[in-house]
Amino acid sequence: MVSRTAAIVGCMMITDEDCLAETLAFNQEFEAAAASRPARDKAPDAATLAALRRNRLGGDTPPVRLPQGRDRVVPGGVGVRVLVPDRVEGVYLHLHGGGWAFGSAGGQDERLWRLAEQARLAVVSVEYRLAPEHPFPAGPDDCETAARWLVEHAAAEFGTRRLLIGGESAGAHLSVVTLLRLRDRHGITGAFRAAHLLFGAYDLSMTPSQRSFGPRRLLSNTETLRQTYEMVTPGRGAEQRRDPEVSPLYADLTGMPPARIVVGTEDPLLDDSLFLAARWRAAGAPVHLGVVAGAMHGFTLFPLTVTERELQRQHHFLTTAGR
């Protein structure tokens, strides 16, 4: 897989090949464990969805909520969780992952607090509404509201106008959608000085890598992605999901900030990042593309060597970007 991907990305460097064996071994263990569970042949009903949300990746142990985190509601009625270190040199608007149906603003306190302290950033994580109870465009609406609040109030709230945005998976998609909405609906460009986009879905009509990935049980696969898109955008077919407001890969990317785009070679969303990076660069914005050898979708959720490396690279980018 790595050699084939090298041909795809050309001069783009694939990172972390020295720990490829560890990464692939973890993938194999993950697949074996997933094979013991029933495959999902349709989108979950309400009861199943509630159980999945309780147990998502964490068993029966709820996420740690640190005392440094503070919940508040910004104008427009959107909840955010705010973590502010002693020294603040910027604000990071974080949009969590979870397939637009899982996750929460308070689900990553430990990781976000580490980022806040190391990168000297106030972190504002958005409690956007989740599908299927709140399908598209509810989630993007909430992220747009939080982003506009930051643009208008970051200086007064946090003492800085240096704004950054980013997220994982669905959160990466929402980050790009939010930047486009700020530009197209409010004429705001340049307020967010950089974007950090981790294994995002940017074409909800499905890129070739999404369609060809097949049934491998590596957190996401072809069928689970298809079910997710149908749940998030009910009543829309693939052609309708190519609308740039839904799939930012098809949008005009003029005026976007510098970006760091990261994906693993064993991720069904591989093409999404490769294609977005090419279009981002063609639109005139600097972009760094990181392709991680052997990594599956969501790899930073797991205790791997590549996870620790990737977190350090993310921290370095967010520490230095937009200065």
C-alpha positions in Angstrom: 0.0 0.0 0.0 2.8 2.4 0.9 4.6 2.0 -2.4 1.4 2.5 -4.4 0.6 5.6 -2.4 4.1 7.0 -3.1 3.2 6.9 -6.8 0.0 8.7 -6.1 1.5 11.6 -4.1 4.6 11.9 -6.2 7.0 14.2 -4.5 5.0 14.3 -1.3 6.9 12.5 1.5 5.3 9.6 3.3 6.3 9.8 7.0 6.9 7.3 9.7 8.0 4.4 7.6 10.5 3.4 10.3 7.6 2.4 12.6 5.4 0.9 9.8 5.6 -2.6 11.3 4.1 -1.4 14.6 1.4 0.5 12.8 0.4 -2.4 10.6 0.4 -4.8 13.5 -2.0 -2.6 15.3 -4.2 -2.4 12.3 -4.3 -6.2 12.1 -5.2 -6.5 15.8 -8.0 -3.9 15.3 -9.4 -5.7 12.4 -9.4 -9.1 14.2 -11.2 -7.6 17.2 -13.8 -5.9 14.9 -14.4 -9.2 13.1 -15.8 -10.6 16.3 -18.6 -8.0 16.3 -21.6 -8.0 14.0 -21.2 -5.9 10.8 -23.6 -3.0 10.6 -25.7 -3.3 7.5 -27.7 -0.1 8.0 -27.6 3.2 9.9 -28.2 2.6 13.6 -31.6 3.2 15.1 -32.1 5.5 18.1 -31.4 2.9 20.8 -28.3 1.6 19.0 -27.1 5.1 18.4 -27.5 6.0 22.1 -25.5 2.9 23.1 -22.8 3.6 20.6 -22.5 7.2 21.9 -22.1 5.9 25.5 -19.4 3.3 24.5 -17.7 5.0 21.5 -14.1 3.9 21.7 -14.0 4.2 25.5 -16.0 1.2 26.9 -17.9 2.2 29.9 -15.4 4.8 31.1 -16.5 8.3 30.4 -14.0 10.8 29.0 -11.9 12.7 31.6 -13.2 16.3 32.1 -10.5 18.5 33.5 -11.2 21.3 35.9 -9.3 23.6 33.5 -12.3 23.3 31.1 -15.2 25.7 31.3 -18.5 25.2 29.5 -20.3 28.3 28.2 -22.9 29.3 25.6 -21.9 32.0 23.0 -24.4 34.4 21.4 -26.6 32.4 19.1 -27.1 29.6 21.6 -24.1 27.4 20.7 -22.2 25.6 23.5 -18.4 25.7 23.6 -15.9 24.2 26.0 -13.0 26.6 26.7 -9.5 25.7 28.0 -7.2 28.7 28.7 -3.6 28.3 29.8 -1.7 30.9 31.8 0.0 32.2 28.6 -2.1 32.8 25.5 -0.7 33.7 22.2 -3.6 32.6 20.0 -7.0 30.9 19.9 -7.6 27.5 18.4 -11.2 26.8 17.3 -11.5 23.0 17.6 -14.2 21.0 15.9 -14.4 17.4 17.1 -14.7 14.3 15.0 -17.1 11.4 15.2 -18.9 11.1 11.9 -21.1 14.2 12.6 -23.1 11.8 15.0 -20.7 11.1 17.9 -18.3 13.0 20.1 -18.5 16.1 22.2 -16.7 19.3 23.0 -15.7 17.8 26.3 -14.5 14.5 25.0 -10.8 15.4 24.6 -10.0 17.6 27.6 -6.7 15.9 28.3 -5.4 16.2 24.7 -6.7 19.7 24.2 -5.2 20.9 27.5 -1.9 19.5 26.5 -2.1 21.4 23.2 -3.2 24.6 25.1 -0.2 24.5 27.4 2.4 23.4 24.8 1.2 25.7 22.0 0.1 28.6 24.3 -3.3 28.6 22.8 -6.7 29.1 24.3 -8.8 26.2 22.9 -12.5 26.7 22.1 -14.1 23.4 21.2 -17.6 23.6 19.7 -20.6 21.5 21.0 -22.2 21.4 17.6 -25.5 19.5 17.1 -25.3 15.9 16.0 -27.0 13.9 13.3 -29.4 12.1 12.8 -31.4 14.2 15.3 -30.0 17.3 13.7 -29.0 16.6 10.1 -27.1 18.9 7.8 -26.8 21.9 8.0 -27.3 22.0 11.8 -23.7 21.1 12.6 -22.2 23.6 10.2 -24.6 26.3 11.4 -23.3 25.9 14.9 -19.6 26.0 13.9 -20.2 29.1 11.8 -21.9 30.8 14.8 -19.0 30.0 17.1 -16.4 31.1 14.5 -18.1 34.4 14.0 -18.2 35.0 17.7 -14.5 34.4 17.9 -13.8 36.7 15.0 -15.7 39.5 16.8 -14.7 38.8 20.4 -11.4 37.0 20.6 -9.4 40.1 21.4 -11.7 41.0 24.3 -12.1 37.5 25.5 -8.5 36.2 25.1 -6.3 39.2 24.4 -5.3 38.1 20.9 -6.6 38.2 17.3 -4.5 35.3 16.2 -7.1 32.6 15.3 -6.5 29.1 14.1 -9.1 26.4 13.2 -9.0 22.6 12.9 -10.4 19.2 13.7 -10.4 15.5 13.1 -12.4 13.6 10.5 -15.9 15.2 10.5 -14.3 18.1 12.4 -11.8 18.6 9.6 -14.7 18.8 7.1 -16.5 21.2 9.3 -13.4 23.4 9.6 -13.2 23.8 5.8 -17.0 24.4 5.5 -16.8 27.0 8.3 -14.0 28.9 6.5 -16.0 28.9 3.3 -19.1 30.1 5.0 -17.2 33.0 6.7 -15.9 34.0 3.3 -19.1 33.5 1.2 -21.7 34.6 3.7 -19.9 37.3 5.7 -17.0 38.4 3.5 -14.5 37.3 6.2 -11.1 36.0 5.0 -7.8 36.1 6.8 -9.3 36.1 10.3 -8.3 32.5 10.8 -4.6 32.4 10.0 -4.1 28.6 9.6 -6.1 25.4 9.4 -5.1 22.0 10.8 -7.1 19.2 9.0 -6.7 15.7 10.2 -8.0 12.8 8.1 -11.1 14.7 6.9 -14.0 13.8 4.6 -14.2 16.4 1.9 -16.3 14.7 -0.7 -19.5 13.2 0.6 -20.3 11.8 -2.8 -17.3 9.5 -2.2 -13.8 9.8 -3.7 -12.3 6.8 -5.5 -10.4 5.7 -2.3 -13.7 5.7 -0.3 -15.5 3.6 -3.0 -12.7 1.1 -3.4 -11.7 0.6 0.2 -14.2 -2.2 0.7 -15.3 -4.0 3.9 -12.1 -3.8 5.9 -13.0 -3.1 9.5 -10.5 -0.3 10.1 -12.8 2.1 12.0 -14.3 3.3 8.7 -14.9 1.6 5.5 -16.9 2.0 2.3 -20.2 0.9 3.7 -20.0 2.7 7.0 -19.1 5.9 5.2 -22.0 5.5 2.8 -24.4 4.9 5.7 -23.0 8.0 7.5 -23.5 10.3 4.6 -27.1 9.1 4.1 -27.8 9.7 7.8 -26.2 13.2 7.9 -27.7 14.4 4.6 -31.1 12.5 4.4 -32.9 12.7 1.1 -29.8 13.6 -0.9 -28.2 11.4 -3.5 -24.5 11.3 -4.4 -24.9 14.1 -7.1 -26.6 16.4 -4.6 -23.9 15.7 -2.0 -21.4 17.2 -4.5 -22.8 20.6 -3.7 -19.8 22.6 -2.5 -21.7 23.6 0.6 -21.8 19.9 1.5 -18.5 18.7 -0.1 -15.9 21.4 0.1 -13.6 19.5 -2.3 -15.8 21.0 -5.0 -15.7 24.6 -3.7 -13.7 27.6 -4.9 -10.9 27.6 -2.3 -9.7 31.1 -3.0 -8.7 33.0 0.1 -8.2 30.0 2.3 -5.4 30.2 5.0 -2.2 28.1 5.1 -3.1 24.5 6.0 -1.6 21.3 7.3 -3.5 18.3 5.9 -2.8 14.9 7.4 -4.0 11.4 6.4 -2.8 7.8 6.7 -2.2 5.5 3.8 -4.7 2.9 5.1 -7.6 5.4 5.4 -10.5 5.2 3.0 -10.4 9.0 3.1 -6.9 9.1 1.6 -8.0 10.6 -1.7 -10.0 13.3 0.1 -6.8 14.7 1.7 -4.6 14.3 -1.4 -7.2 16.0 -3.7 -7.9 18.8 -1.2 -4.2 19.5 -0.8 -3.8 19.8 -4.5 -6.8 22.1 -4.9 -5.8 24.2 -1.8 -2.4 24.8 -3.3 -3.8 25.5 -6.8 -6.0 28.2 -5.2 -2.9 30.0 -3.9 -2.6 29.0 -0.3 0.4 27.3 1.3 -0.3 23.7 2.3 1.7 21.0 4.0 0.5 17.4 3.2 1.4 14.7 5.7 0.9 11.1 4.6 1.5 8.7 7.4 2.7 5.2 6.5 0.3 2.4 7.3 -2.0 4.6 9.4 -5.7 3.9 9.4 -8.6 6.4 9.9 -8.6 7.9 13.4 -5.1 6.6 14.1 -4.4 9.4 16.6 -7.0 7.9 18.9 -4.7 5.0 19.7 -1.5 4.6 21.7 1.0 4.3 18.8 4.4 5.7 18.1 2.9 7.6 15.1 0.2 9.1 17.3 2.8 10.7 19.6 4.8 11.9 16.6 1.7 13.3 14.9 0.6 15.2 18.1 4.1 16.8 18.3 3.9 17.8 14.7 0.4 19.3 15.2 1.6 21.2 18.3 4.6 22.6 16.4 2.4 23.7 13.4 -0.2 25.4 15.7 2.5 27.0 17.8 4.2 28.7 14.8 1.3 29.2 12.3 -0.1 32.6 11.6 2.5 34.7 13.4 
